Amino acid sequence: MPPGPSSVLYVEDEESDRLLMQRAFMSAGMGETLRMVEDGQAAVDYLSGTGKYAERTQYPLPALVLLDLNLPELSGFEVLKWTRSLPHLQGLPIVVFSSSSLPEDRAKSMALGANDYLEKPRSGLMFRTVARELKERWLSC
């Protein structure tokens, strides 16, 4: 099944960051497009359409993945590597969204196939800017 025109899968274990992004997407008029999972294994399950994510009408293949690096179960690096190993997901845009400013984390993310790397803003209000930029660059909504 092709991705929805504007669905975004946000893979994030921090509840406060999920809430900030949800508010940012609502502010950008995209609240209904955001899907969230809390760990790397759930991301793999969602993207593969297995388990509780098998119903694609409820859990559509996203048009974009917003991926944290420091996750329980599987790290963001592992999710990225897994995703890029599958031919049908190789073209799926993945933006790493991490609090890490380490050049080696950025370099490893890009080497594993990330399309972009964004550092999480320190201010919750800046999540709105991130949501607008994601919409303009990656989404057709």
Phi and psi in radians as a Rosetta constraint file:
Dihedral C 1 N 2 CA 2 C 2 CIRCULARHARMONIC -1.216 0.35
Dihedral N 2 CA 2 C 2 N 3 CIRCULARHARMONIC 2.784 0.35
Dihedral C 2 N 3 CA 3 C 3 CIRCULARHARMONIC -1.156 0.35
Dihedral N 3 CA 3 C 3 N 4 CIRCULARHARMONIC 2.697 0.35
Dihedral C 3 N 4 CA 4 C 4 CIRCULARHARMONIC -1.176 0.35
Dihedral N 4 CA 4 C 4 N 5 CIRCULARHARMONIC 2.829 0.35
Dihedral C 4 N 5 CA 5 C 5 CIRCULARHARMONIC -1.126 0.35
Dihedral N 5 CA 5 C 5 N 6 CIRCULARHARMONIC -0.379 0.35
Dihedral C 5 N 6 CA 6 C 6 CIRCULARHARMONIC -2.618 0.35
Dihedral N 6 CA 6 C 6 N 7 CIRCULARHARMONIC 0.262 0.35
Dihedral C 6 N 7 CA 7 C 7 CIRCULARHARMONIC -1.273 0.35
Dihedral N 7 CA 7 C 7 N 8 CIRCULARHARMONIC 2.465 0.35
Dihedral C 7 N 8 CA 8 C 8 CIRCULARHARMONIC -2.232 0.35
Dihedral N 8 CA 8 C 8 N 9 CIRCULARHARMONIC 2.293 0.35
Dihedral C 8 N 9 CA 9 C 9 CIRCULARHARMONIC -1.774 0.35
Dihedral N 9 CA 9 C 9 N 10 CIRCULARHARMONIC 2.042 0.35
Dihedral C 9 N 10 CA 10 C 10 CIRCULARHARMONIC -1.794 0.35
Dihedral N 10 CA 10 C 10 N 11 CIRCULARHARMONIC 2.045 0.35
Dihedral C 10 N 11 CA 11 C 11 CIRCULARHARMONIC -1.806 0.35
Dihedral N 11 CA 11 C 11 N 12 CIRCULARHARMONIC 1.834 0.35
Dihedral C 11 N 12 CA 12 C 12 CIRCULARHARMONIC -2.682 0.35
Dihedral N 12 CA 12 C 12 N 13 CIRCULARHARMONIC 2.262 0.35
Dihedral C 12 N 13 CA 13 C 13 CIRCULARHARMONIC -1.602 0.35
Dihedral N 13 CA 13 C 13 N 14 CIRCULARHARMONIC -0.286 0.35
Dihedral C 13 N 14 CA 14 C 14 CIRCULARHARMONIC -1.469 0.35
Dihedral N 14 CA 14 C 14 N 15 CIRCULARHARMONIC 2.011 0.35
Dihedral C 14 N 15 CA 15 C 15 CIRCULARHARMONIC -1.017 0.35
Dihedral N 15 CA 15 C 15 N 16 CIRCULARHARMONIC -0.692 0.35
Dihedral C 15 N 16 CA 16 C 16 CIRCULARHARMONIC -1.113 0.35
Dihedral N 16 CA 16 C 16 N 17 CIRCULARHARMONIC -0.672 0.35
Dihedral C 16 N 17 CA 17 C 17 CIRCULARHARMONIC -1.204 0.35
Dihedral N 17 CA 17 C 17 N 18 CIRCULARHARMONIC -0.663 0.35
Dihedral C 17 N 18 CA 18 C 18 CIRCULARHARMONIC -1.081 0.35
Dihedral N 18 CA 18 C 18 N 19 CIRCULARHARMONIC -0.741 0.35
Dihedral C 18 N 19 CA 19 C 19 CIRCULARHARMONIC -1.128 0.35
Dihedral N 19 CA 19 C 19 N 20 CIRCULARHARMONIC -0.764 0.35
Dihedral C 19 N 20 CA 20 C 20 CIRCULARHARMONIC -1.076 0.35
Dihedral N 20 CA 20 C 20 N 21 CIRCULARHARMONIC -0.731 0.35
Dihedral C 20 N 21 CA 21 C 21 CIRCULARHARMONIC -1.213 0.35
Dihedral N 21 CA 21 C 21 N 22 CIRCULARHARMONIC -0.667 0.35
Dihedral C 21 N 22 CA 22 C 22 CIRCULARHARMONIC -1.049 0.35
Dihedral N 22 CA 22 C 22 N 23 CIRCULARHARMONIC -0.783 0.35
Dihedral C 22 N 23 CA 23 C 23 CIRCULARHARMONIC -1.120 0.35
Dihedral N 23 CA 23 C 23 N 24 CIRCULARHARMONIC -0.700 0.35
Dihedral C 23 N 24 CA 24 C 24 CIRCULARHARMONIC -1.115 0.35
Dihedral N 24 CA 24 C 24 N 25 CIRCULARHARMONIC -0.740 0.35
Dihedral C 24 N 25 CA 25 C 25 CIRCULARHARMONIC -1.167 0.35
Dihedral N 25 CA 25 C 25 N 26 CIRCULARHARMONIC -0.668 0.35
Dihedral C 25 N 26 CA 26 C 26 CIRCULARHARMONIC -1.108 0.35
Dihedral N 26 CA 26 C 26 N 27 CIRCULARHARMONIC -0.748 0.35
Dihedral C 26 N 27 CA 27 C 27 CIRCULARHARMONIC -1.086 0.35
Dihedral N 27 CA 27 C 27 N 28 CIRCULARHARMONIC -0.576 0.35
Dihedral C 27 N 28 CA 28 C 28 CIRCULARHARMONIC -1.500 0.35
Dihedral N 28 CA 28 C 28 N 29 CIRCULARHARMONIC 0.080 0.35
Dihedral C 28 N 29 CA 29 C 29 CIRCULARHARMONIC 1.329 0.35
Dihedral N 29 CA 29 C 29 N 30 CIRCULARHARMONIC 0.413 0.35
Dihedral C 29 N 30 CA 30 C 30 CIRCULARHARMONIC -2.183 0.35
Dihedral N 30 CA 30 C 30 N 31 CIRCULARHARMONIC 0.367 0.35
Dihedral C 30 N 31 CA 31 C 31 CIRCULARHARMONIC -0.953 0.35
Dihedral N 31 CA 31 C 31 N 32 CIRCULARHARMONIC -0.650 0.35
Dihedral C 31 N 32 CA 32 C 32 CIRCULARHARMONIC -1.316 0.35
Dihedral N 32 CA 32 C 32 N 33 CIRCULARHARMONIC -0.187 0.35
Dihedral C 32 N 33 CA 33 C 33 CIRCULARHARMONIC -1.555 0.35
Dihedral N 33 CA 33 C 33 N 34 CIRCULARHARMONIC -0.258 0.35
Dihedral C 33 N 34 CA 34 C 34 CIRCULARHARMONIC -1.503 0.35
Dihedral N 34 CA 34 C 34 N 35 CIRCULARHARMONIC 2.180 0.35
Dihedral C 34 N 35 CA 35 C 35 CIRCULARHARMONIC -2.011 0.35
Dihedral N 35 CA 35 C 35 N 36 CIRCULARHARMONIC 2.510 0.35
Dihedral C 35 N 36 CA 36 C 36 CIRCULARHARMONIC -2.319 0.35
Dihedral N 36 CA 36 C 36 N 37 CIRCULARHARMONIC 2.470 0.35
Dihedral C 36 N 37 CA 37 C 37 CIRCULARHARMONIC -2.289 0.35
Dihedral N 37 CA 37 C 37 N 38 CIRCULARHARMONIC 2.756 0.35
Dihedral C 37 N 38 CA 38 C 38 CIRCULARHARMONIC -1.812 0.35
Dihedral N 38 CA 38 C 38 N 39 CIRCULARHARMONIC -0.092 0.35
Dihedral C 38 N 39 CA 39 C 39 CIRCULARHARMONIC -2.682 0.35
Dihedral N 39 CA 39 C 39 N 40 CIRCULARHARMONIC 2.953 0.35
Dihedral C 39 N 40 CA 40 C 40 CIRCULARHARMONIC -1.123 0.35
Dihedral N 40 CA 40 C 40 N 41 CIRCULARHARMONIC -0.667 0.35
Dihedral C 40 N 41 CA 41 C 41 CIRCULARHARMONIC -1.161 0.35
Dihedral N 41 CA 41 C 41 N 42 CIRCULARHARMONIC -0.683 0.35
Dihedral C 41 N 42 CA 42 C 42 CIRCULARHARMONIC -1.109 0.35
Dihedral N 42 CA 42 C 42 N 43 CIRCULARHARMONIC -0.622 0.35
Dihedral C 42 N 43 CA 43 C 43 CIRCULARHARMONIC -1.095 0.35
Dihedral N 43 CA 43 C 43 N 44 CIRCULARHARMONIC -0.788 0.35
Dihedral C 43 N 44 CA 44 C 44 CIRCULARHARMONIC -1.078 0.35
Dihedral N 44 CA 44 C 44 N 45 CIRCULARHARMONIC -0.782 0.35
Dihedral C 44 N 45 CA 45 C 45 CIRCULARHARMONIC -1.074 0.35
Dihedral N 45 CA 45 C 45 N 46 CIRCULARHARMONIC -0.770 0.35
Dihedral C 45 N 46 CA 46 C 46 CIRCULARHARMONIC -1.077 0.35
Dihedral N 46 CA 46 C 46 N 47 CIRCULARHARMONIC -0.898 0.35
Dihedral C 46 N 47 CA 47 C 47 CIRCULARHARMONIC -1.158 0.35
Dihedral N 47 CA 47 C 47 N 48 CIRCULARHARMONIC -0.514 0.35
Dihedral C 47 N 48 CA 48 C 48 CIRCULARHARMONIC -1.549 0.35
Dihedral N 48 CA 48 C 48 N 49 CIRCULARHARMONIC -0.127 0.35
Dihedral C 48 N 49 CA 49 C 49 CIRCULARHARMONIC 1.164 0.35
Dihedral N 49 CA 49 C 49 N 50 CIRCULARHARMONIC 0.693 0.35
Dihedral C 49 N 50 CA 50 C 50 CIRCULARHARMONIC -1.978 0.35
Dihedral N 50 CA 50 C 50 N 51 CIRCULARHARMONIC 2.885 0.35
Dihedral C 50 N 51 CA 51 C 51 CIRCULARHARMONIC 1.058 0.35
Dihedral N 51 CA 51 C 51 N 52 CIRCULARHARMONIC -2.367 0.35
Dihedral C 51 N 52 CA 52 C 52 CIRCULARHARMONIC -1.208 0.35
Dihedral N 52 CA 52 C 52 N 53 CIRCULARHARMONIC -0.152 0.35
Dihedral C 52 N 53 CA 53 C 53 CIRCULARHARMONIC -1.737 0.35
Dihedral N 53 CA 53 C 53 N 54 CIRCULARHARMONIC 0.252 0.35
Dihedral C 53 N 54 CA 54 C 54 CIRCULARHARMONIC -1.191 0.35
Dihedral N 54 CA 54 C 54 N 55 CIRCULARHARMONIC -0.477 0.35
Dihedral C 54 N 55 CA 55 C 55 CIRCULARHARMONIC -1.457 0.35
Dihedral N 55 CA 55 C 55 N 56 CIRCULARHARMONIC 1.746 0.35
Dihedral C 55 N 56 CA 56 C 56 CIRCULARHARMONIC -1.203 0.35
Dihedral N 56 CA 56 C 56 N 57 CIRCULARHARMONIC -0.369 0.35
Dihedral C 56 N 57 CA 57 C 57 CIRCULARHARMONIC -1.212 0.35
Dihedral N 57 CA 57 C 57 N 58 CIRCULARHARMONIC -0.562 0.35
Dihedral C 57 N 58 CA 58 C 58 CIRCULARHARMONIC -1.531 0.35
Dihedral N 58 CA 58 C 58 N 59 CIRCULARHARMONIC -0.580 0.35
Dihedral C 58 N 59 CA 59 C 59 CIRCULARHARMONIC -2.200 0.35
Dihedral N 59 CA 59 C 59 N 60 CIRCULARHARMONIC 1.291 0.35
Dihedral C 59 N 60 CA 60 C 60 CIRCULARHARMONIC -1.181 0.35
Dihedral N 60 CA 60 C 60 N 61 CIRCULARHARMONIC 2.615 0.35
Dihedral C 60 N 61 CA 61 C 61 CIRCULARHARMONIC -1.058 0.35
Dihedral N 61 CA 61 C 61 N 62 CIRCULARHARMONIC 2.218 0.35
Dihedral C 61 N 62 CA 62 C 62 CIRCULARHARMONIC -1.292 0.35
Dihedral N 62 CA 62 C 62 N 63 CIRCULARHARMONIC 2.787 0.35
Dihedral C 62 N 63 CA 63 C 63 CIRCULARHARMONIC -1.504 0.35
Dihedral N 63 CA 63 C 63 N 64 CIRCULARHARMONIC -0.266 0.35
Dihedral C 63 N 64 CA 64 C 64 CIRCULARHARMONIC -2.722 0.35
Dihedral N 64 CA 64 C 64 N 65 CIRCULARHARMONIC 2.481 0.35
Dihedral C 64 N 65 CA 65 C 65 CIRCULARHARMONIC -1.983 0.35
Dihedral N 65 CA 65 C 65 N 66 CIRCULARHARMONIC 2.248 0.35
Dihedral C 65 N 66 CA 66 C 66 CIRCULARHARMONIC -1.877 0.35
Dihedral N 66 CA 66 C 66 N 67 CIRCULARHARMONIC 1.960 0.35
Dihedral C 66 N 67 CA 67 C 67 CIRCULARHARMONIC -2.116 0.35
Dihedral N 67 CA 67 C 67 N 68 CIRCULARHARMONIC 2.107 0.35
Dihedral C 67 N 68 CA 68 C 68 CIRCULARHARMONIC -1.346 0.35
Dihedral N 68 CA 68 C 68 N 69 CIRCULARHARMONIC 2.740 0.35
Dihedral C 68 N 69 CA 69 C 69 CIRCULARHARMONIC -1.597 0.35
Dihedral N 69 CA 69 C 69 N 70 CIRCULARHARMONIC -0.742 0.35
Dihedral C 69 N 70 CA 70 C 70 CIRCULARHARMONIC -1.585 0.35
Dihedral N 70 CA 70 C 70 N 71 CIRCULARHARMONIC 1.632 0.35
Dihedral C 70 N 71 CA 71 C 71 CIRCULARHARMONIC -2.211 0.35
Dihedral N 71 CA 71 C 71 N 72 CIRCULARHARMONIC 2.660 0.35
Dihedral C 71 N 72 CA 72 C 72 CIRCULARHARMONIC -1.288 0.35
Dihedral N 72 CA 72 C 72 N 73 CIRCULARHARMONIC 2.890 0.35
Dihedral C 72 N 73 CA 73 C 73 CIRCULARHARMONIC 1.251 0.35
Dihedral N 73 CA 73 C 73 N 74 CIRCULARHARMONIC -1.294 0.35
Dihedral C 73 N 74 CA 74 C 74 CIRCULARHARMONIC -2.227 0.35
Dihedral N 74 CA 74 C 74 N 75 CIRCULARHARMONIC 2.430 0.35
Dihedral C 74 N 75 CA 75 C 75 CIRCULARHARMONIC -1.291 0.35
Dihedral N 75 CA 75 C 75 N 76 CIRCULARHARMONIC 2.886 0.35
Dihedral C 75 N 76 CA 76 C 76 CIRCULARHARMONIC -1.027 0.35
Dihedral N 76 CA 76 C 76 N 77 CIRCULARHARMONIC -0.646 0.35
Dihedral C 76 N 77 CA 77 C 77 CIRCULARHARMONIC -1.052 0.35
Dihedral N 77 CA 77 C 77 N 78 CIRCULARHARMONIC -0.748 0.35
Dihedral C 77 N 78 CA 78 C 78 CIRCULARHARMONIC -1.156 0.35
Dihedral N 78 CA 78 C 78 N 79 CIRCULARHARMONIC -0.695 0.35
Dihedral C 78 N 79 CA 79 C 79 CIRCULARHARMONIC -1.113 0.35
Dihedral N 79 CA 79 C 79 N 80 CIRCULARHARMONIC -0.756 0.35
Dihedral C 79 N 80 CA 80 C 80 CIRCULARHARMONIC -1.082 0.35
Dihedral N 80 CA 80 C 80 N 81 CIRCULARHARMONIC -0.811 0.35
Dihedral C 80 N 81 CA 81 C 81 CIRCULARHARMONIC -1.087 0.35
Dihedral N 81 CA 81 C 81 N 82 CIRCULARHARMONIC -0.778 0.35
Dihedral C 81 N 82 CA 82 C 82 CIRCULARHARMONIC -1.061 0.35
Dihedral N 82 CA 82 C 82 N 83 CIRCULARHARMONIC -0.817 0.35
Dihedral C 82 N 83 CA 83 C 83 CIRCULARHARMONIC -1.059 0.35
Dihedral N 83 CA 83 C 83 N 84 CIRCULARHARMONIC -0.785 0.35
Dihedral C 83 N 84 CA 84 C 84 CIRCULARHARMONIC -1.263 0.35
Dihedral N 84 CA 84 C 84 N 85 CIRCULARHARMONIC -0.217 0.35
Dihedral C 84 N 85 CA 85 C 85 CIRCULARHARMONIC -1.448 0.35
Dihedral N 85 CA 85 C 85 N 86 CIRCULARHARMONIC -0.179 0.35
Dihedral C 85 N 86 CA 86 C 86 CIRCULARHARMONIC -1.817 0.35
Dihedral N 86 CA 86 C 86 N 87 CIRCULARHARMONIC 2.096 0.35
Dihedral C 86 N 87 CA 87 C 87 CIRCULARHARMONIC -0.924 0.35
Dihedral N 87 CA 87 C 87 N 88 CIRCULARHARMONIC -0.726 0.35
Dihedral C 87 N 88 CA 88 C 88 CIRCULARHARMONIC -1.285 0.35
Dihedral N 88 CA 88 C 88 N 89 CIRCULARHARMONIC -0.181 0.35
Dihedral C 88 N 89 CA 89 C 89 CIRCULARHARMONIC -1.965 0.35
Dihedral N 89 CA 89 C 89 N 90 CIRCULARHARMONIC -0.017 0.35
Dihedral C 89 N 90 CA 90 C 90 CIRCULARHARMONIC -1.068 0.35
Dihedral N 90 CA 90 C 90 N 91 CIRCULARHARMONIC -0.544 0.35
Dihedral C 90 N 91 CA 91 C 91 CIRCULARHARMONIC -1.535 0.35
Dihedral N 91 CA 91 C 91 N 92 CIRCULARHARMONIC -0.050 0.35
Dihedral C 91 N 92 CA 92 C 92 CIRCULARHARMONIC -1.207 0.35
Dihedral N 92 CA 92 C 92 N 93 CIRCULARHARMONIC 2.104 0.35
Dihedral C 92 N 93 CA 93 C 93 CIRCULARHARMONIC -1.131 0.35
Dihedral N 93 CA 93 C 93 N 94 CIRCULARHARMONIC 2.288 0.35
Dihedral C 93 N 94 CA 94 C 94 CIRCULARHARMONIC -2.204 0.35
Dihedral N 94 CA 94 C 94 N 95 CIRCULARHARMONIC 2.128 0.35
Dihedral C 94 N 95 CA 95 C 95 CIRCULARHARMONIC -1.923 0.35
Dihedral N 95 CA 95 C 95 N 96 CIRCULARHARMONIC 2.055 0.35
Dihedral C 95 N 96 CA 96 C 96 CIRCULARHARMONIC -1.308 0.35
Dihedral N 96 CA 96 C 96 N 97 CIRCULARHARMONIC 2.292 0.35
Dihedral C 96 N 97 CA 97 C 97 CIRCULARHARMONIC -2.230 0.35
Dihedral N 97 CA 97 C 97 N 98 CIRCULARHARMONIC 1.678 0.35
Dihedral C 97 N 98 CA 98 C 98 CIRCULARHARMONIC -2.297 0.35
Dihedral N 98 CA 98 C 98 N 99 CIRCULARHARMONIC 2.706 0.35
Dihedral C 98 N 99 CA 99 C 99 CIRCULARHARMONIC -1.426 0.35
Dihedral N 99 CA 99 C 99 N 100 CIRCULARHARMONIC -0.134 0.35
Dihedral C 99 N 100 CA 100 C 100 CIRCULARHARMONIC -1.316 0.35
Dihedral N 100 CA 100 C 100 N 101 CIRCULARHARMONIC 2.245 0.35
Dihedral C 100 N 101 CA 101 C 101 CIRCULARHARMONIC -1.836 0.35
Dihedral N 101 CA 101 C 101 N 102 CIRCULARHARMONIC 0.218 0.35
Dihedral C 101 N 102 CA 102 C 102 CIRCULARHARMONIC -1.230 0.35
Dihedral N 102 CA 102 C 102 N 103 CIRCULARHARMONIC 2.218 0.35
Dihedral C 102 N 103 CA 103 C 103 CIRCULARHARMONIC -1.006 0.35
Dihedral N 103 CA 103 C 103 N 104 CIRCULARHARMONIC -0.583 0.35
Dihedral C 103 N 104 CA 104 C 104 CIRCULARHARMONIC -1.212 0.35
Dihedral N 104 CA 104 C 104 N 105 CIRCULARHARMONIC -0.530 0.35
Dihedral C 104 N 105 CA 105 C 105 CIRCULARHARMONIC -1.207 0.35
Dihedral N 105 CA 105 C 105 N 106 CIRCULARHARMONIC -0.730 0.35
Dihedral C 105 N 106 CA 106 C 106 CIRCULARHARMONIC -1.094 0.35
Dihedral N 106 CA 106 C 106 N 107 CIRCULARHARMONIC -0.831 0.35
Dihedral C 106 N 107 CA 107 C 107 CIRCULARHARMONIC -1.092 0.35
Dihedral N 107 CA 107 C 107 N 108 CIRCULARHARMONIC -0.755 0.35
Dihedral C 107 N 108 CA 108 C 108 CIRCULARHARMONIC -1.141 0.35
Dihedral N 108 CA 108 C 108 N 109 CIRCULARHARMONIC -0.718 0.35
Dihedral C 108 N 109 CA 109 C 109 CIRCULARHARMONIC -1.044 0.35
Dihedral N 109 CA 109 C 109 N 110 CIRCULARHARMONIC -0.809 0.35
Dihedral C 109 N 110 CA 110 C 110 CIRCULARHARMONIC -1.181 0.35
Dihedral N 110 CA 110 C 110 N 111 CIRCULARHARMONIC -0.666 0.35
Dihedral C 110 N 111 CA 111 C 111 CIRCULARHARMONIC -1.138 0.35
Dihedral N 111 CA 111 C 111 N 112 CIRCULARHARMONIC -0.549 0.35
Dihedral C 111 N 112 CA 112 C 112 CIRCULARHARMONIC -1.448 0.35
Dihedral N 112 CA 112 C 112 N 113 CIRCULARHARMONIC -0.076 0.35
Dihedral C 112 N 113 CA 113 C 113 CIRCULARHARMONIC 1.946 0.35
Dihedral N 113 CA 113 C 113 N 114 CIRCULARHARMONIC 0.202 0.35
Dihedral C 113 N 114 CA 114 C 114 CIRCULARHARMONIC -1.117 0.35
Dihedral N 114 CA 114 C 114 N 115 CIRCULARHARMONIC 2.536 0.35
Dihedral C 114 N 115 CA 115 C 115 CIRCULARHARMONIC -1.467 0.35
Dihedral N 115 CA 115 C 115 N 116 CIRCULARHARMONIC -0.426 0.35
Dihedral C 115 N 116 CA 116 C 116 CIRCULARHARMONIC -2.815 0.35
Dihedral N 116 CA 116 C 116 N 117 CIRCULARHARMONIC 2.889 0.35
Dihedral C 116 N 117 CA 117 C 117 CIRCULARHARMONIC -2.401 0.35
Dihedral N 117 CA 117 C 117 N 118 CIRCULARHARMONIC 2.057 0.35
Dihedral C 117 N 118 CA 118 C 118 CIRCULARHARMONIC -2.073 0.35
Dihedral N 118 CA 118 C 118 N 119 CIRCULARHARMONIC 2.348 0.35
Dihedral C 118 N 119 CA 119 C 119 CIRCULARHARMONIC -1.433 0.35
Dihedral N 119 CA 119 C 119 N 120 CIRCULARHARMONIC 2.428 0.35
Dihedral C 119 N 120 CA 120 C 120 CIRCULARHARMONIC -1.108 0.35
Dihedral N 120 CA 120 C 120 N 121 CIRCULARHARMONIC 2.380 0.35
Dihedral C 120 N 121 CA 121 C 121 CIRCULARHARMONIC -1.231 0.35
Dihedral N 121 CA 121 C 121 N 122 CIRCULARHARMONIC 2.668 0.35
Dihedral C 121 N 122 CA 122 C 122 CIRCULARHARMONIC -1.351 0.35
Dihedral N 122 CA 122 C 122 N 123 CIRCULARHARMONIC -0.446 0.35
Dihedral C 122 N 123 CA 123 C 123 CIRCULARHARMONIC -1.776 0.35
Dihedral N 123 CA 123 C 123 N 124 CIRCULARHARMONIC 2.373 0.35
Dihedral C 123 N 124 CA 124 C 124 CIRCULARHARMONIC -1.067 0.35
Dihedral N 124 CA 124 C 124 N 125 CIRCULARHARMONIC -0.565 0.35
Dihedral C 124 N 125 CA 125 C 125 CIRCULARHARMONIC -1.143 0.35
Dihedral N 125 CA 125 C 125 N 126 CIRCULARHARMONIC -0.466 0.35
Dihedral C 125 N 126 CA 126 C 126 CIRCULARHARMONIC -1.258 0.35
Dihedral N 126 CA 126 C 126 N 127 CIRCULARHARMONIC -0.259 0.35
Dihedral C 126 N 127 CA 127 C 127 CIRCULARHARMONIC -1.080 0.35
Dihedral N 127 CA 127 C 127 N 128 CIRCULARHARMONIC -0.524 0.35
Dihedral C 127 N 128 CA 128 C 128 CIRCULARHARMONIC -1.101 0.35
Dihedral N 128 CA 128 C 128 N 129 CIRCULARHARMONIC -0.716 0.35
Dihedral C 128 N 129 CA 129 C 129 CIRCULARHARMONIC -1.094 0.35
Dihedral N 129 CA 129 C 129 N 130 CIRCULARHARMONIC -0.746 0.35
Dihedral C 129 N 130 CA 130 C 130 CIRCULARHARMONIC -1.055 0.35
Dihedral N 130 CA 130 C 130 N 131 CIRCULARHARMONIC -0.808 0.35
Dihedral C 130 N 131 CA 131 C 131 CIRCULARHARMONIC -1.068 0.35
Dihedral N 131 CA 131 C 131 N 132 CIRCULARHARMONIC -0.763 0.35
Dihedral C 131 N 132 CA 132 C 132 CIRCULARHARMONIC -1.112 0.35
Dihedral N 132 CA 132 C 132 N 133 CIRCULARHARMONIC -0.728 0.35
Dihedral C 132 N 133 CA 133 C 133 CIRCULARHARMONIC -1.142 0.35
Dihedral N 133 CA 133 C 133 N 134 CIRCULARHARMONIC -0.698 0.35
Dihedral C 133 N 134 CA 134 C 134 CIRCULARHARMONIC -1.081 0.35
Dihedral N 134 CA 134 C 134 N 135 CIRCULARHARMONIC -0.757 0.35
Dihedral C 134 N 135 CA 135 C 135 CIRCULARHARMONIC -1.067 0.35
Dihedral N 135 CA 135 C 135 N 136 CIRCULARHARMONIC -0.819 0.35
Dihedral C 135 N 136 CA 136 C 136 CIRCULARHARMONIC -1.169 0.35
Dihedral N 136 CA 136 C 136 N 137 CIRCULARHARMONIC -0.691 0.35
Dihedral C 136 N 137 CA 137 C 137 CIRCULARHARMONIC -1.506 0.35
Dihedral N 137 CA 137 C 137 N 138 CIRCULARHARMONIC -0.661 0.35
Dihedral C 137 N 138 CA 138 C 138 CIRCULARHARMONIC -2.020 0.35
Dihedral N 138 CA 138 C 138 N 139 CIRCULARHARMONIC -0.328 0.35
Dihedral C 138 N 139 CA 139 C 139 CIRCULARHARMONIC -2.002 0.35
Dihedral N 139 CA 139 C 139 N 140 CIRCULARHARMONIC 2.568 0.35
Dihedral C 139 N 140 CA 140 C 140 CIRCULARHARMONIC -1.905 0.35
Dihedral N 140 CA 140 C 140 N 141 CIRCULARHARMONIC 1.192 0.35
